[in-house]
Amino acid sequence: MRPALGVIVDRGTPIREAIRVIDQGQIGLAVVCDASRRLLGIVTDVDLRKGILRGVDLKEPVETIMCVDPTLATSETSRDELVALMHRSGLRQIPIVDVEGRLLGVEILKDLVKGHTRDTEVVIMAGGRGSRLRPLTDALPKPMLPVGGRPLLETLIGRLRQAGLVRLRIALSYKGDMIREHFGGGERWGVKIEYIDEAEQRGTAGALGLLDPAPTQPFLVINADLLTNLNFEHLLDYHPSHAYSITMCVKEFLLQVPFGVVELDGERAVGIEEKPQASFHVNAGIYVLNPGVLEVIEAGAFLDMPDLIKRAIAAGHRVGCFPVRELWVDIGSEDDYRRAAGEFQNYFG
Protein backbone atom coordinates (compact mmCIF):
# COMPACT_ATOMS: atom_id res chain seq x y z
CA MET A 1 0.00 0.00 0.00
CA ARG A 2 1.36 3.43 -0.96
CA PRO A 3 1.52 6.02 1.86
CA ALA A 4 -1.00 8.78 1.24
CA LEU A 5 0.66 11.80 2.83
CA GLY A 6 1.98 13.17 -0.47
CA VAL A 7 -1.39 13.02 -2.26
CA ILE A 8 -3.67 14.61 0.37
CA VAL A 9 -5.29 17.99 -0.31
CA ASP A 10 -8.09 19.86 1.44
CA ARG A 11 -11.35 20.82 -0.22
CA GLY A 12 -10.26 24.43 -0.74
CA THR A 13 -7.02 23.56 -2.55
CA PRO A 14 -6.94 25.22 -6.00
CA ILE A 15 -7.27 22.79 -8.90
CA ARG A 16 -3.90 23.96 -10.22
CA GLU A 17 -2.24 22.82 -7.00
CA ALA A 18 -4.10 19.49 -7.15
CA ILE A 19 -2.58 18.93 -10.60
CA ARG A 20 0.89 19.40 -9.10
CA VAL A 21 0.09 16.98 -6.27
CA ILE A 22 -1.20 14.34 -8.70
CA ASP A 23 1.82 14.65 -10.96
CA GLN A 24 4.31 14.49 -8.09
CA GLY A 25 2.49 11.65 -6.36
CA GLN A 26 2.55 9.59 -9.59
CA ILE A 27 -0.45 7.46 -8.61
CA GLY A 28 -3.09 9.20 -10.72
CA LEU A 29 -5.16 10.86 -8.01
CA ALA A 30 -5.30 13.29 -5.11
CA VAL A 31 -7.32 12.48 -1.98
CA VAL A 32 -9.43 15.25 -0.42
CA CYS A 33 -9.47 15.01 3.37
CA ASP A 34 -10.49 17.13 6.34
CA ALA A 35 -8.13 18.06 9.19
CA SER A 36 -8.64 14.62 10.77
CA ARG A 37 -7.67 12.85 7.49
CA ARG A 38 -11.29 11.76 7.06
CA LEU A 39 -11.79 11.18 3.35
CA LEU A 40 -14.18 13.64 1.67
CA GLY A 41 -13.59 12.69 -1.95
CA ILE A 42 -10.97 12.08 -4.60
CA VAL A 43 -9.80 13.86 -7.73
CA THR A 44 -8.44 11.64 -10.47
CA ASP A 45 -6.43 12.43 -13.55
CA VAL A 46 -9.61 11.84 -15.59
CA ASP A 47 -11.54 14.36 -13.45
CA LEU A 48 -8.87 16.94 -14.20
CA ARG A 49 -8.88 16.29 -17.95
CA LYS A 50 -12.68 16.55 -18.10
CA GLY A 51 -12.47 19.82 -16.25
CA ILE A 52 -9.88 21.13 -18.71
CA LEU A 53 -12.16 20.27 -21.64
CA ARG A 54 -15.03 22.14 -19.93
CA GLY A 55 -12.79 25.18 -19.51
CA VAL A 56 -12.83 25.06 -15.72
CA ASP A 57 -10.84 27.82 -14.01
CA LEU A 58 -7.78 26.18 -12.42
CA LYS A 59 -7.98 28.70 -9.57
CA GLU A 60 -11.29 27.15 -8.43
CA PRO A 61 -11.23 24.89 -5.32
CA VAL A 62 -10.76 21.21 -5.93
CA GLU A 63 -14.13 20.41 -4.32
CA THR A 64 -15.82 21.72 -7.49
CA ILE A 65 -14.57 18.71 -9.50
CA MET A 66 -13.97 16.00 -6.88
CA CYS A 67 -15.84 12.70 -6.75
CA VAL A 68 -17.64 12.59 -3.41
CA ASP A 69 -18.58 8.89 -3.54
CA PRO A 70 -15.44 7.01 -4.63
CA THR A 71 -14.87 3.27 -4.42
CA LEU A 72 -13.02 2.51 -1.17
CA ALA A 73 -11.54 -0.48 0.64
CA THR A 74 -10.28 -1.19 4.14
CA SER A 75 -7.13 -2.73 5.55
CA GLU A 76 -9.11 -5.96 5.91
CA THR A 77 -9.65 -6.22 2.14
CA SER A 78 -7.38 -8.95 0.75
CA ARG A 79 -5.03 -8.51 -2.20
CA ASP A 80 -7.12 -10.84 -4.37
CA GLU A 81 -10.30 -8.97 -3.45
CA LEU A 82 -8.64 -5.67 -4.36
CA VAL A 83 -7.42 -6.95 -7.75
CA ALA A 84 -10.86 -8.37 -8.54
CA LEU A 85 -12.55 -5.11 -7.49
CA MET A 86 -10.21 -3.07 -9.69
CA HIS A 87 -10.77 -5.30 -12.70
CA ARG A 88 -14.57 -5.18 -12.25
CA SER A 89 -14.68 -1.42 -11.85
CA GLY A 90 -11.92 -0.47 -14.27
CA LEU A 91 -10.09 1.40 -11.48
CA ARG A 92 -6.31 1.48 -11.21
CA GLN A 93 -6.12 2.82 -7.66
CA ILE A 94 -8.34 2.59 -4.56
CA PRO A 95 -8.01 4.57 -1.30
CA ILE A 96 -7.83 2.50 1.88
CA VAL A 97 -9.66 3.83 4.95
CA ASP A 98 -10.18 2.73 8.55
CA VAL A 99 -13.56 2.10 10.19
CA GLU A 100 -14.05 5.83 10.78
CA GLY A 101 -13.31 6.74 7.18
CA ARG A 102 -9.81 8.10 7.81
CA LEU A 103 -7.31 7.65 5.02
CA LEU A 104 -4.64 4.99 5.58
CA GLY A 105 -3.09 4.82 2.11
CA VAL A 106 -3.75 4.00 -1.53
CA GLU A 107 -3.53 0.62 -3.26
CA ILE A 108 -2.29 0.67 -6.88
CA LEU A 109 -3.11 -2.09 -9.35
CA LYS A 110 0.36 -2.21 -10.91
CA ASP A 111 1.84 -2.66 -7.41
CA LEU A 112 -0.49 -5.59 -6.79
CA VAL A 113 0.30 -7.19 -10.15
CA LYS A 114 4.06 -6.75 -10.57
CA GLY A 115 5.57 -6.92 -14.05
CA HIS A 116 2.16 -6.36 -15.63
CA THR A 117 1.71 -5.83 -19.33
CA ARG A 118 -1.38 -4.90 -21.31
CA ASP A 119 -2.65 -6.89 -24.25
CA THR A 120 -3.41 -3.68 -26.15
CA GLU A 121 -1.78 -3.46 -29.58
CA VAL A 122 0.00 -0.28 -30.62
CA VAL A 123 0.34 0.89 -34.22
CA ILE A 124 3.14 3.44 -34.68
CA MET A 125 2.93 5.54 -37.84
CA ALA A 126 6.55 5.95 -38.95
CA GLY A 127 6.26 6.20 -42.73
CA GLY A 128 6.22 9.97 -43.24
CA ARG A 129 8.73 11.78 -45.46
CA GLY A 130 9.45 14.66 -43.04
CA SER A 131 9.81 17.15 -45.88
CA ARG A 132 9.64 20.20 -43.60
CA LEU A 133 12.74 18.95 -41.77
CA ARG A 134 14.96 18.72 -44.82
CA PRO A 135 17.94 18.52 -45.06
CA LEU A 136 17.91 16.68 -41.69
CA THR A 137 15.64 13.99 -43.16
CA ASP A 138 17.62 13.53 -46.36
CA ALA A 139 19.84 11.03 -44.54
CA LEU A 140 17.46 9.78 -41.81
CA PRO A 141 13.73 9.09 -41.51
CA LYS A 142 12.20 11.56 -39.08
CA PRO A 143 11.58 8.99 -36.28
CA MET A 144 15.32 8.24 -36.25
CA LEU A 145 16.41 11.84 -35.67
CA PRO A 146 18.45 11.94 -32.45
CA VAL A 147 16.91 13.63 -29.43
CA GLY A 148 18.80 13.38 -26.17
CA GLY A 149 21.41 11.13 -27.76
CA ARG A 150 19.06 8.48 -29.10
CA PRO A 151 16.46 8.18 -31.87
CA LEU A 152 13.13 9.85 -31.19
CA LEU A 153 11.31 6.57 -31.84
CA GLU A 154 13.46 4.82 -29.23
CA THR A 155 12.23 7.23 -26.55
CA LEU A 156 8.63 6.64 -27.61
CA ILE A 157 9.03 2.86 -27.46
CA GLY A 158 10.55 3.19 -24.00
CA ARG A 159 7.55 5.20 -22.82
CA LEU A 160 5.17 2.57 -24.23
CA ARG A 161 7.07 -0.22 -22.48
CA GLN A 162 6.85 1.63 -19.17
CA ALA A 163 3.07 1.63 -19.61
CA GLY A 164 3.08 -2.15 -20.14
CA LEU A 165 2.49 -1.83 -23.90
CA VAL A 166 4.70 -4.42 -25.56
CA ARG A 167 2.82 -5.48 -28.73
CA LEU A 168 3.89 -3.00 -31.38
CA ARG A 169 3.35 -2.71 -35.13
CA ILE A 170 5.38 -0.05 -36.93
CA ALA A 171 4.18 1.24 -40.31
CA LEU A 172 7.19 1.92 -42.57
CA SER A 173 7.72 3.72 -45.85
CA TYR A 174 10.44 6.37 -46.33
CA LYS A 175 13.83 4.87 -45.37
CA GLY A 176 11.97 2.20 -43.43
CA ASP A 177 14.89 -0.22 -43.63
CA MET A 178 16.85 1.99 -41.24
CA ILE A 179 14.10 1.68 -38.64
CA ARG A 180 13.78 -2.08 -39.15
CA GLU A 181 17.54 -2.60 -38.86
CA HIS A 182 17.79 -0.56 -35.67
CA PHE A 183 14.87 -2.06 -33.76
CA GLY A 184 14.61 -5.57 -35.23
CA GLY A 185 12.09 -7.64 -33.30
CA GLY A 186 12.23 -5.30 -30.29
CA GLU A 187 13.82 -7.74 -27.86
CA ARG A 188 16.43 -5.23 -26.71
CA TRP A 189 13.66 -2.88 -25.53
CA GLY A 190 11.46 -5.56 -23.97
CA VAL A 191 8.78 -5.36 -26.67
CA LYS A 192 7.63 -7.38 -29.68
CA ILE A 193 7.72 -5.47 -32.97
CA GLU A 194 6.09 -6.39 -36.27
CA TYR A 195 6.26 -4.19 -39.36
CA ILE A 196 3.75 -2.91 -41.89
CA ASP A 197 5.37 -2.06 -45.21
CA GLU A 198 3.76 0.71 -47.25
CA ALA A 199 4.84 0.30 -50.86
CA GLU A 200 3.76 3.91 -51.38
CA GLN A 201 2.70 6.78 -49.14
CA ARG A 202 -0.82 6.11 -47.79
CA GLY A 203 -1.34 9.12 -45.52
CA THR A 204 -1.49 9.26 -41.75
CA ALA A 205 -4.22 6.60 -41.54
CA GLY A 206 -3.95 4.58 -44.76
CA ALA A 207 -1.60 2.01 -43.22
CA LEU A 208 -4.40 0.93 -40.88
CA GLY A 209 -6.03 -0.70 -43.92
CA LEU A 210 -2.98 -3.00 -44.14
CA LEU A 211 -3.31 -4.47 -40.63
CA ASP A 212 -3.30 -8.24 -41.04
CA PRO A 213 -4.61 -9.71 -38.91
CA ALA A 214 -6.82 -6.81 -37.87
CA PRO A 215 -6.99 -6.04 -34.13
CA THR A 216 -9.89 -7.62 -32.25
CA GLN A 217 -9.77 -5.22 -29.29
CA PRO A 218 -9.35 -1.43 -28.98
CA PHE A 219 -5.85 -0.45 -30.09
CA LEU A 220 -3.57 2.56 -29.77
CA VAL A 221 -2.38 4.53 -32.81
CA ILE A 222 0.40 7.09 -32.43
CA ASN A 223 2.56 9.18 -34.73
CA ALA A 224 6.25 8.33 -34.47
CA ASP A 225 7.41 11.95 -34.58
CA LEU A 226 6.14 12.91 -31.11
CA LEU A 227 8.01 13.56 -27.90
CA THR A 228 5.55 13.07 -25.06
CA ASN A 229 5.26 11.77 -21.52
CA LEU A 230 1.51 11.23 -21.85
CA ASN A 231 0.10 8.76 -19.34
CA PHE A 232 -0.94 6.01 -21.78
CA GLU A 233 -2.52 3.95 -19.01
CA HIS A 234 -4.98 6.73 -18.18
CA LEU A 235 -5.82 7.14 -21.87
CA LEU A 236 -6.49 3.43 -22.34
CA ASP A 237 -8.68 3.30 -19.22
CA TYR A 238 -10.59 6.40 -20.33
CA HIS A 239 -11.56 5.01 -23.75
CA PRO A 240 -13.77 2.04 -22.73
CA SER A 241 -15.24 3.85 -19.75
CA HIS A 242 -16.86 6.37 -22.13
CA ALA A 243 -17.94 3.88 -24.83
CA TYR A 244 -16.26 5.78 -27.65
CA SER A 245 -15.35 4.23 -31.00
CA ILE A 246 -12.43 6.66 -31.29
CA THR A 247 -10.73 8.60 -28.54
CA MET A 248 -8.57 11.37 -29.95
CA CYS A 249 -5.94 13.09 -27.84
CA VAL A 250 -6.05 16.87 -28.05
CA LYS A 251 -3.68 19.58 -26.88
CA GLU A 252 -4.67 23.13 -25.99
CA PHE A 253 -3.14 25.64 -28.41
CA LEU A 254 -3.16 29.35 -27.65
CA LEU A 255 -3.10 31.82 -30.53
CA GLN A 256 -2.39 35.45 -29.69
CA VAL A 257 -3.29 38.31 -31.99
CA PRO A 258 -0.26 40.68 -31.93
CA PHE A 259 -2.40 43.83 -32.23
CA GLY A 260 -5.29 45.55 -30.53
CA VAL A 261 -8.54 44.11 -31.91
CA VAL A 262 -11.26 46.69 -32.51
CA GLU A 263 -14.92 45.81 -32.03
CA LEU A 264 -17.05 47.57 -34.63
CA ASP A 265 -20.70 48.49 -34.88
CA GLY A 266 -20.91 49.48 -38.52
CA GLU A 267 -18.34 52.24 -38.87
CA ARG A 268 -18.28 53.07 -35.17
CA ALA A 269 -15.72 51.63 -32.74
CA VAL A 270 -17.45 50.31 -29.61
CA GLY A 271 -14.49 48.64 -27.95
CA ILE A 272 -10.90 47.50 -28.25
CA GLU A 273 -9.07 44.53 -26.77
CA GLU A 274 -5.30 44.58 -26.70
CA LYS A 275 -3.58 41.44 -28.03
CA PRO A 276 -6.36 38.95 -27.24
CA GLN A 277 -5.79 35.21 -27.07
CA ALA A 278 -7.90 32.50 -28.61
CA SER A 279 -7.76 28.93 -27.32
CA PHE A 280 -8.16 25.86 -29.52
CA HIS A 281 -7.85 22.12 -28.98
CA VAL A 282 -5.64 20.63 -31.70
CA ASN A 283 -5.22 17.03 -32.80
CA ALA A 284 -2.26 15.54 -30.88
CA GLY A 285 -1.65 12.55 -33.18
CA ILE A 286 -2.53 9.90 -30.57
CA TYR A 287 -5.72 7.82 -30.79
CA VAL A 288 -7.48 4.78 -29.40
CA LEU A 289 -9.63 3.02 -32.01
CA ASN A 290 -12.18 0.25 -31.80
CA PRO A 291 -11.68 -2.42 -34.50
CA GLY A 292 -15.06 -1.59 -36.08
CA VAL A 293 -13.70 1.78 -37.21
CA LEU A 294 -11.47 -0.01 -39.72
CA GLU A 295 -14.56 -0.76 -41.81
CA VAL A 296 -14.57 2.82 -43.12
CA ILE A 297 -11.07 2.42 -44.62
CA GLU A 298 -10.77 1.31 -48.22
CA ALA A 299 -7.97 -1.26 -48.56
CA GLY A 300 -4.94 0.21 -50.28
CA ALA A 301 -6.36 3.75 -50.41
CA PHE A 302 -4.63 6.96 -49.33
CA LEU A 303 -6.23 8.30 -46.15
CA ASP A 304 -5.26 10.89 -43.57
CA MET A 305 -6.45 10.56 -39.99
CA PRO A 306 -8.72 13.66 -40.04
CA ASP A 307 -10.59 12.13 -42.99
CA LEU A 308 -10.87 8.81 -41.16
CA ILE A 309 -12.41 10.60 -38.19
CA LYS A 310 -14.86 12.46 -40.44
CA ARG A 311 -15.90 9.17 -42.07
CA ALA A 312 -16.32 7.50 -38.67
CA ILE A 313 -18.54 10.33 -37.42
CA ALA A 314 -20.62 10.18 -40.63
CA ALA A 315 -21.01 6.42 -40.10
CA GLY A 316 -22.42 6.97 -36.61
CA HIS A 317 -19.34 6.24 -34.52
CA ARG A 318 -18.86 8.20 -31.28
CA VAL A 319 -15.62 10.17 -31.15
CA GLY A 320 -14.37 11.54 -27.85
CA CYS A 321 -11.42 13.68 -26.80
CA PHE A 322 -8.74 13.15 -24.16
CA PRO A 323 -6.81 16.34 -23.33
CA VAL A 324 -3.03 16.05 -23.11
CA ARG A 325 -1.81 18.13 -20.18
CA GLU A 326 1.66 16.53 -20.14
CA LEU A 327 4.70 17.27 -22.30
CA TRP A 328 3.83 17.05 -26.00
CA VAL A 329 6.03 18.19 -28.89
CA ASP A 330 5.08 17.46 -32.49
CA ILE A 331 8.35 17.56 -34.44
CA GLY A 332 7.31 19.04 -37.76
CA SER A 333 9.92 21.78 -38.20
CA GLU A 334 13.49 22.64 -37.20
CA ASP A 335 12.15 24.90 -34.43
CA ASP A 336 10.12 21.99 -33.05
CA TYR A 337 13.19 19.77 -33.26
CA ARG A 338 15.27 22.24 -31.25
CA ARG A 339 12.47 22.57 -28.70
CA ALA A 340 12.29 18.78 -28.37
CA ALA A 341 16.00 18.63 -27.60
CA GLY A 342 15.54 21.13 -24.77
CA GLU A 343 12.41 19.46 -23.40
CA PHE A 344 14.13 16.08 -23.42
CA GLN A 345 16.66 17.33 -20.89
CA ASN A 346 13.87 18.66 -18.67
CA TYR A 347 11.71 15.52 -18.71
CA PHE A 348 13.88 12.56 -19.73
CA GLY A 349 17.48 13.66 -19.14
N, C-alpha and C positions, 0 to 999 in steps of 0.2 A: 504494500500500500504506500502510495506517495504521500509525504507530509504535505499538509495543506496551507501552511503558514504563508508561503509565497504567492498564493493565488486567492487570498481573501481580500475582499473589498467591502465597503459599507454601501448602503443604498444611495447615499448622496454622492458617491464617487463619480466624477465626469466620465462619460463613455470613452473619451480619448485616453484617460488614465487606465481604464479597464482593458483597452487594446494593448497598452504596454505591459500590463500584468499578464495577460493571456500569452503574449509573445514571449515574455521572459520565463514564464512558468512552463511553457512547452508541453502542456497537456490538453490544450484545446478549450479551456474554459476558465472562468473566474467564478468564485463562490461568494455570494452576497450574504454576509452575516451581521448580526447585531453585536453589541459590545460583549455579550456573553458567549460569542461564537455559535449562537443558535442560527441555523441555516434559514434564510429568508427566500432564497432563490438562487438561480445560476444564470450566467451569461455565457453562451457558447460562441465559438467562432462563427457558426451559422447565423446566430442571432445578430452578431455584428455585421455580417455581410448583408443580411436582409435590411438592416437599418441603413446601411450605406446606400443600397439601391433606392430606398424610400426617401433619401436625402435628409436623414435625421441629423440634427445639429450635434456634433461630437462634444459640445460643452454641456449638453443635457445630462442629468443624473442617470446612472446606470439602471435605476429602478424602472425607468420608462421602457426599457427593452428586455428586462430579465424575465425568465420563466419562473413563475411562482409555485409551480407544482411539478418539480422535476422527479424523475425516477431516482430512488434512494435505496441504500442497503445498510445493513448494520454489521458490526464486527462478528456477529454470529453467522452471517451468510458465508457459505463455503465457496471455495474457488470454483468448483464445478457449477454451483448455482449461479455465481456471478457471470461466468462465461456463457452459460445458457441464456441468462437474462439479457446480456448484451447482444447475443446473436438474434434473439427474438425481437428485441426492440430496435436493433440497428444502432445502438449506442456504442461509443468507443471509450467512454469514461463514466463512472458512477460515483457520486459522493457517498462517503460512509459516515453515518451519524450514530450517536449513542441513543439511549432510550428517551432522553429529553430533547432530542433533535439537535444536539450540539455537534459540530463538525469534528470528525476524527482524522479524516484524510480522504484521498481519492484513489479509487482503483482504476487502472488503465488496462484495456484489453491487450495491448501488445506486451505489457509486462506479464500478464497472466499466460500468454501464449508466446513464449520466447521463440525467436527465429522465424516468425510468421512470414508468410508470403501470401499475396493475393493471386487469385486465378485470372484476374482481369488482363486481357491482352492490350498491348500498346502498339499503335501504328505511328511511326515517326516519319514525317514527310521530309525527306532529305534530297529531293531530286531537283531543286531549283537551280537556276543558272547564276543568280547573284550578280546580275549585270550592273546594278548601281554601286557595287563594291569593286568594280574593275579599277586598277589592274590587280588588286589583291586576289581576285578569284580567277585570274588567268591561269595560275599555277595550282590552285587548290579549290575544291568545292567549298562553298560557304560554311557548312557544318564542321569543316576541318580547320578553319582559321583558329590560330592559337589565342586563347584568352587565359591569362594566369598561368602560362607555361604549358597548357595542354589544349587539345582540340575542344572547341565549344561543345560538340556532340558528346564528348567524353564526360564533361561536367553534367550534362543533361541525363545521361545514362546513370551516372552515380546518384543523382537525385532520385531517379525512378527506383533504383535498387534500394535506397534508404526507405522508400515508401512500401517496400515489399513487392514491387512490380518487376517481375523477372522474365515475362514472356513478351518479347519485343519482335516486331516486324518493321524493317526499315525500307522505305520506298526509295529506290535509287534511279538516277538518270545521269545528269552531268557529272563526269569524273567519278562515277559510282564505284569503280574498281578501287580507288584509293580508300574509300570508306570500308569496303568489304575486306581489303587486305589489312587494314588497321585493327578492325574489331573482330574479324573472323566469326566464330560461333558465340562469342561473348563470355567464354569461360573465365577469362582473366578478370572480368568485372562482376562475376557472380550472377550473370543473366544468360538467357538463351535467345540468340538472335537468328531470325530468318530474314530473307531479303525478297523484296518485290522489285523486279526489273521493269522499268518503263522504257520501252524501245524508243519512244518519243515523248516529248513533254505533254503531260495530261492535265496540267493545272494543279491547284492546291487540294483538289478532292478527287481528281480522276483516278488516281492510283487505288482508291478504295474499291473501284469496280474490278480490280485485279486480285482481290483477296480470295485465296483458294487454299484451304476451305474458308468459307465465310465465318466470322465469329457467330457464336450461338448465344452469347451473353453481352450486356453492355460493354463497350470497349472505349479506350482512351485514344484520341488522335491529337498529335502535337506537332507543331512545326519545329524543325531541327535547328533553326537559327534564333532560338530564344535563350536568354540567360534569365533564369527565374528560380526563386526558392519557394514557389507556390506549394501549399500543403496539399499534395495530391490525394492523401487519404480523406481529407475533409471534402474535397470535390467529389470523390467517388461515393462517399456516403450521402452527399447531398442529392445526387442525381436520382437514385431510386426512391428516396423519401418524398420527392415531389412529383413522381410519375411523369417525368418528361421523356420525350423521344430523343431530344437533343438538349444537352446543357452546354451552353457556350460561355466560356470565360470572357469577361469584359474588364477593361481597365479605364478608370476615370481619366479623361484628357481635358486639360484646361486650355482654352484659347483666349488670349488677351488681345483686345483691340488696342493698338498703340496710340490712339488719338481720343479726344473727347467726342462722344457720340451725341448728336443733337436730336432731340425729339421734336418732330414737326407736327403742326396742325395746319395743313395747307402750306402757306408761305410763312407762317408765324412760328417762331421758336417758342416752345412751351417748357423746355427743360434741357439739361445737358448732363451727361454722366461721363466722368473722366476715366478713360482707359478701363472700360468694363470687361469682365471676364464672362465667358460662356463655358459651361461644363457639358461634356459629352461622355458617353460610355462607348469605347471603341473595342472592336473585336481583338482579342488577345491571342488568337491562334492556338487555343487549347480547347478541346471539346470532349464530351462523353456522348457516344451515339448508341442507340439501341440497334440491333441487327436489322430490324424492319425498315430502317431508313435507307438501307442499301438498295431497296427496290426502286427508288427514284433515280438511280444512276444507270445510265446506258453503258453497257460493257464496251470498253475501248474508246469511249468518247472523252473529249476534253471537258473538264468541269472544274470551276473554282468553288471554294467552300461557300462564299456568299450565295452563289447560285444554287448550290445544294440545299442550303437553309431555306431559300425562297421556295424551292420545289417542295421541300418537306412541309412547310407551312401550308402551301396550296393544297397538299394532299391530306391535310387534316392532322398532321403531327404537332404535338405540343413542344414548343421550344422555350426553354428557360435560360436565365442568365445567372452566373456565379461571379461576383465581383472579386477581382484580384487586388488585394490590399498589400501584398508582399512585393518584393523586388521583381520587376519585369522589364526587360530590355529587349525590344525587337531590333535585331541587327540588320538594318536595311541600307545603311549608309556608312561612310567613313566616320562621321560624327558619332553615330550609334556605336560603332565598333570601339572608338576611343572611350566612350562612356562605359561600355561593358567592361573594358580593362580596368577602369577605376572602381567600378562597382564590385568586381570580382574580389579585389583586395579587401573591400569593406565587409563582404558577406561570406566569402569562401576562402580568403587568404589566411 
